[in-house]
Each structure stands twice: as C-alpha cells, then as structure tokens.
Amino acid sequence: MAIINAVFLIGFLGLWFGLLAIWLAMAIHFVPGYRSMFCQPLTQSERSAKALQTLNAALIHSAKSRLGRLGQLLMATGLSLLMATGIAWLILRTLERHAP
C-alpha cells in the first residue's frame, strides 16, 4: 500500500506541475501583450477584442513552446499514474475484502 501511496503522490504532483508549466508558458507570452493594450486609447469593446486575441495567441503559443510541451508531458504522465494507481488500489481492496 505504501507503493500505491507514493505513486499516487508522484502522479498528483506531476499533474499539478504540468498545469503550472502550461500556465507559466501562457503567462510568459500573454503579459507583454496585455500590458501594451492599455497604452493605446481604445474603447472598452476594442480592448476586450484585443484581449481575447492576445489570450488566444498566448494559448496557441503555450502549446507549442518547450515549457508548454513539458507541461503536457507532465500532465499526461501524472494523469496516467493517477488512473493506474486508482485501478491498482481498487484491485487490492477487492482482493483484501474477499481474502479468507
């Protein structure tokens, strides 16, 4: 059971570090574009449209950057470990319940 707990913790941390890496990749690209929006005199609707375009570009860029790809790898590995741990835990609980 200690091995399952350790693998669960590794999977959980991998998932969250992957989310953090993707968020950082997006923030690194989004912040400079976001700051430049307020330097120009624009109406609220133009600012909103430009913010949406900047956010969309940041999302696309974060998926292609090295940090974003590392985040995707960490998230996929973490989620796979969490699913495998859950299945192993369920099997062990079932075997424990039906043991003589």
N, C-alpha and C positions, 0 to 999 in steps of 0.2 A: 504494500500500500504506500510505502514511502517513495517508491519509484514513481508511482502514478501521481502523487502529490508534487514531486519535483518536476515531472514532465508537464503537469498542468500549469505550474508556476512559470516554466520556461515558455510555454505556449501563450499564456496570458501576457507576459511581458513582451514577447515577440509581436503579438498583435498590437499592443499599445505603442511600442516603439516604432512599429511600421506606420501607424496612424500619425504619430508625431513627426516622422520623417516626411511623409507626404504633406502634412500641414506646413512644415518648415519650407519645403520646396515651393509650395504655393505662396507662402507669405514672402519669401525672398523675391519672387517675381512680382507679386501684387503691390507691395508697399511703395516702391518708387512710382509706379503708375498712378496709384491712388493719391499720393501727395501732389502730383502735378495737376490733378483735376481742379484743385481749389485755388490754383494760381491764376486761373483764367476766369473772367466774368461770364458765367454761364447761368442759364435758368435752371430751376430745380429738375425739370424733365430732361434737359440736356445732360446735367450732372448724373442723373440716375442712369440714363442710357450709356454714358461713357463709363460709369462704374460697372455696369453689367458687362460691357465689352471687355473692360480690364480684368474683371473677375473670370470671365470665360477664357481669356487668353492665359491667365495665371493657371487655371485648371488644366488646360491643354499642355502648357509648358511643364507643369509639375509632373505630369505623367511621362514626359519624355526625358526629364533630367536624370542625372545619376542618383541624386538623393531620392527622387520620386520612385525610380526603379528599385532602389534598395528598400524603400518603404513597402512597395508592392511585394517584394520577396519576403520581407519580414512578416507582413500581414498574412500572406498565403501560408507560410511555414507555421506561424503561430496558430492560425485557424485550423490547419490540418492536425497539429499536435493536440489542440483542444478537442477536436472531434474524435481522434484516436483515443485520447485519454478517457473521454466520456464513454466510448464503446467498451474499452477495457474495464473501466470501473463498473459498468452495468453487468458485464460478464462475470466479473469477480463477485459482485453482490448476489447474482443469481446462483452461482456455484456455492457460495457461502450459505445461502438460505437452504439449498437442497442437500447439503452435506449431511451425512449420518452422524 
